[in-house]
Amino acid sequence: MNFEELYHTHKTLVFNLSLQYVQNIEDAEEITQDVFVSIHQSLHQFNNNSSVKTWIYRITINKSLDFIKAKQRKKRFSYLTSLFFEDSNDLKHDSPTFNHPGVQLEQKEATETIFKHINELVDNQKTALILSKIEGKTHAEIAEIMGLSYKAVESLVQRAKSNLSKKLNTNEGNKK
């Protein structure tokens, strides 16, 4: 298995999947780079228990979730620091941005709202929903990628859809 070949074959998949998690091109590029560094470092450990594509999906999902958690920790630290130190306005506060290609301007606000609520789902529901509804994977493929049973994936997707629906309906109720 040649690293360069893996990179050229899977770079778009990794970028697009990470973009579904972070909705920001620069962040997705950073995650993509991290994924391929990990792949390069652990390529000799790949044991063919699953397909290479499934292995790359798992790494991408884990790196995306780790990236989001690190960014949230950084925001919390920055906020807490601002409460205790007057000079803390030098610290950058990352305001949420939605920078996703392919989303037309008139759809941007609705899409921002949907992704905001998707990002509030617990990690396994978020992953199952992204793989199912955005990546178009079957439940069997998702089960293999996530290392879960078919029934567990069905349940996660249903709970994710239900929770997302509740969040969107609550959001609509607040606008009225």
C-alpha positions as CSV (number, residue, x, y, z in Angstrom):
1,M,0.0,0.0,0.0
2,N,1.6,3.2,-1.2
3,F,1.0,6.4,0.8
4,E,1.0,8.7,-2.2
5,E,-1.6,6.5,-4.0
6,L,-3.8,6.5,-0.8
7,Y,-3.5,10.3,-0.6
8,H,-4.6,10.9,-4.2
9,T,-7.4,8.4,-4.0
10,H,-8.9,9.5,-0.7
11,K,-8.0,13.2,-0.2
12,T,-11.4,14.4,-1.5
13,L,-13.3,12.0,0.6
14,V,-11.4,13.0,3.7
15,F,-11.8,16.8,3.0
16,N,-15.5,16.5,2.3
17,L,-16.2,14.4,5.3
18,S,-14.3,16.7,7.6
19,L,-16.1,19.7,6.0
20,Q,-19.4,18.1,7.0
21,Y,-18.2,18.3,10.7
22,V,-16.7,21.7,10.8
23,Q,-18.4,23.6,8.0
24,N,-15.2,25.7,7.4
25,I,-12.8,25.2,4.5
26,E,-9.7,26.1,6.4
27,D,-10.5,23.8,9.4
28,A,-11.4,21.0,7.0
29,E,-8.0,21.5,5.3
30,E,-6.3,21.3,8.6
31,I,-8.2,18.1,9.6
32,T,-7.3,16.6,6.2
33,Q,-3.7,17.3,6.8
34,D,-3.9,15.7,10.3
35,V,-5.6,12.6,8.9
36,F,-2.9,12.0,6.3
37,V,-0.2,12.6,8.9
38,S,-1.9,9.9,11.0
39,I,-2.3,7.6,8.0
40,H,1.4,8.0,7.1
41,Q,2.5,7.3,10.7
42,S,0.3,4.2,11.1
43,L,0.2,2.8,7.6
44,H,2.5,-0.1,8.7
45,Q,0.0,-1.0,11.4
46,F,-3.0,-1.4,9.0
47,N,-4.0,-5.0,9.4
48,N,-6.7,-5.5,6.6
49,N,-9.5,-6.3,9.2
50,S,-11.5,-3.7,7.3
51,S,-11.2,-2.0,4.0
52,V,-8.7,0.9,3.6
53,K,-11.6,3.2,2.9
54,T,-13.4,2.2,6.2
55,W,-10.1,2.7,8.1
56,I,-9.7,6.2,6.6
57,Y,-13.3,7.1,7.4
58,R,-12.7,6.1,11.1
59,I,-9.5,8.2,11.2
60,T,-11.3,11.2,9.6
61,I,-14.3,11.0,12.0
62,N,-12.0,10.8,15.0
63,K,-9.8,13.6,13.9
64,S,-12.9,15.8,13.1
65,L,-14.4,15.1,16.5
66,D,-11.1,15.8,18.2
67,F,-10.7,19.0,16.3
68,I,-14.2,20.2,17.4
69,K,-13.5,19.3,21.0
70,A,-10.2,21.1,21.0
71,K,-11.8,24.2,19.5
72,Q,-14.5,24.1,22.2
73,R,-11.9,23.8,25.0
74,K,-10.1,26.8,23.5
75,K,-13.3,28.9,23.4
76,R,-14.1,28.0,27.0
77,F,-10.6,28.8,28.2
78,S,-10.7,32.1,26.3
79,Y,-14.1,33.0,27.8
80,L,-13.0,32.0,31.4
81,T,-9.8,34.0,31.0
82,S,-11.8,37.0,29.9
83,L,-13.8,36.9,33.2
84,F,-10.7,37.1,35.4
85,F,-8.3,39.2,33.4
86,E,-8.9,42.6,32.0
87,D,-6.2,42.3,29.3
88,S,-7.8,39.2,28.0
89,N,-9.4,41.0,25.1
90,D,-6.1,40.3,23.3
91,L,-7.2,36.7,23.2
92,K,-9.1,35.7,20.0
93,H,-12.7,34.7,20.4
94,D,-13.6,32.5,17.5
95,S,-17.0,33.5,16.4
96,P,-18.9,30.7,14.7
97,T,-18.6,31.0,10.9
98,F,-20.3,29.1,8.2
99,N,-17.9,28.8,5.3
100,H,-19.1,25.8,3.2
101,P,-18.8,25.8,-0.6
102,G,-21.9,24.7,-2.5
103,V,-24.3,26.5,-0.3
104,Q,-26.0,29.2,-2.2
105,L,-26.4,32.6,-0.5
106,E,-30.2,32.4,0.0
107,Q,-29.9,29.0,1.6
108,K,-27.0,29.9,3.8
109,E,-29.0,31.0,6.8
110,A,-31.2,27.9,6.8
111,T,-28.2,25.7,6.3
112,E,-26.3,27.4,9.2
113,T,-29.3,26.7,11.5
114,I,-29.4,23.0,10.5
115,F,-25.7,22.5,10.9
116,K,-25.7,24.4,14.2
117,H,-28.2,21.9,15.5
118,I,-26.4,18.9,14.0
119,N,-23.3,20.1,15.8
120,E,-25.3,20.0,19.1
121,L,-26.1,16.3,18.7
122,V,-24.0,13.8,20.7
123,D,-21.0,12.6,18.7
124,N,-22.2,9.2,17.7
125,Q,-25.6,10.6,16.5
126,K,-23.9,13.3,14.6
127,T,-21.6,10.9,12.9
128,A,-24.4,8.5,12.0
129,L,-26.5,11.3,10.6
130,I,-23.7,12.8,8.6
131,L,-22.7,9.5,7.1
132,S,-26.3,8.6,6.4
133,K,-27.9,11.8,5.1
134,I,-24.9,13.8,3.9
135,E,-22.4,11.2,2.8
136,G,-25.2,8.8,1.5
137,K,-23.9,5.7,3.2
138,T,-26.1,2.7,3.9
139,H,-26.7,1.6,7.4
140,A,-24.5,-1.5,6.8
141,E,-21.6,0.8,5.6
142,I,-22.1,3.1,8.6
143,A,-22.1,0.0,11.0
144,E,-18.7,-1.0,9.5
145,I,-17.2,2.5,9.7
146,M,-18.4,3.1,13.3
147,G,-17.8,-0.5,14.5
148,L,-21.5,-0.9,15.5
149,S,-24.3,-3.3,14.7
150,Y,-26.8,-2.5,12.0
151,K,-29.6,-2.1,14.6
152,A,-27.4,0.3,16.6
153,V,-26.9,2.4,13.6
154,E,-30.6,2.4,12.7
155,S,-31.3,3.5,16.3
156,L,-28.7,6.3,16.2
157,V,-29.9,7.7,12.9
158,Q,-33.5,7.7,14.2
159,R,-32.6,9.4,17.5
160,A,-30.4,11.9,15.6
161,K,-33.3,12.7,13.2
162,S,-35.7,13.0,16.1
163,N,-33.4,15.2,18.2
164,L,-32.7,17.4,15.2
165,S,-36.4,17.7,14.4
166,K,-37.1,18.7,18.0
167,K,-34.3,21.3,18.0
168,L,-35.5,22.7,14.6
169,N,-39.1,22.9,15.8
170,T,-38.0,24.6,19.1
171,N,-36.0,27.1,17.0
172,E,-39.0,27.8,14.8
173,G,-41.2,28.4,17.8
174,N,-38.7,30.9,19.2
175,K,-38.8,32.9,15.9
176,K,-42.6,33.5,16.1
